[in-house]
Amino acid sequence: MTQNAKQMNMGKVAVLMGGRSAEREVSLMSGQGVLQALRSAGVDAHAFDPAERELSELKKDGFKRCFIALHGRFGEDGTVQGALELMGIPYTGSGVMASSIAMDKVMTKRVWQAEGLPVPRHVLVHPAQIDSLSAEDLIQTLGLPLIVKPAREGSSIGVSKVVRAEDLHAALRAAAACDHDILCEQCIVGDEVTCPVLGAGDQARALPVIRIVAPEGNYDYQNKYFTDDTQYLVPCGLPAQEEAAIQALVRQAYQTLGCRGWGRIDVMIDGATRQPYLLEINTSPGMTGHSLVPMSAAADGMPYEALCSHLLAHAALDYVGTAA
């Protein structure tokens, strides 16, 4: 794969990292990893931070492709993808519409639910409703514990697990500080797993499932990126038939949203029924030393450098031939 990247002559490549989202710190770590991997593969790759430079400079400076290592808003949500479409610069990952939908956890669930795919029970709350919201009514719908999260953030930013009714409003306000849409979700108790997908359309394929065992079941921002206490099990240790079923489910969920390039879907498996539930999808997943797509790809025989080269080689545009 690395040799293919050298042979293809990718041209001048921008690794987009940093940006303006709450996940800037993680994005910088991802971007530096990708940058070094591409340079090791012989690619003419350069760091480009949209928080410090205008995107229009990509065209002016002669960049031919972009590897998007941005996470969260203004990078993973279709905005940068739209700008690159207008400039005619192919980029890694999903296109404008798929990126925009996938960034919004509520819209993603609505699409999946409409297609008959399993998602936890959930309720959308707006900040203006917090003071008048009946905790009892919400708990009757979702049960306890329940999860409260911003609709358009990643890396577990602003997420709370509510185990007591009296803590609900504080959790809602914490999420409201991050977004004007708040997702309240049934808490599925059981195995937490994640599964990457590579490719597009009928060619999309799911990589090995990773089972996540976090301290006290708390897979938060700190335990994701800055500690070594979380266990990532690949092989995941699930029965082969169950892993295959999860891979088929995430592949269908990925295709339903029209994703391409790559993505990673988080799933909870009910410990009592073994029913998997789709939580959310990341269309620009992390590429840090703790990140899960590189871990799964390595288990599938694709080292980090080869993964980065593969993703870059499949950079594309939604609207080929229509840019100015």
Secondary structure, DSSP 8 states (H G I E B T S, - for coil): -HHHHHHHT--EEEEE---SSTTHHHHHHHHHHHHHHHHHTT-EEEEE-TTTS-THHHHHTT--EEEE---STTTSSSHHHHHHHHHT--BSS--HHHHHHHH-HHHHHHHHHHTT-----EEEE-GGGTTT--HHHHHHHH-SSEEEEETT--TTTT-EEE-SGGGHHHHHHHHHTT-SSEEEEE---EEEEEEEEESSGGG-EE---EEEE-GGG---HHHHHS-S-SEEESS--S-HHHHHHHHHHHHHHHHHTT--SEEEEEEEEETTT--EEEEEEESS---STT-HHHHHHHHTT--HHHHHHHHHHT-B-SSTT---
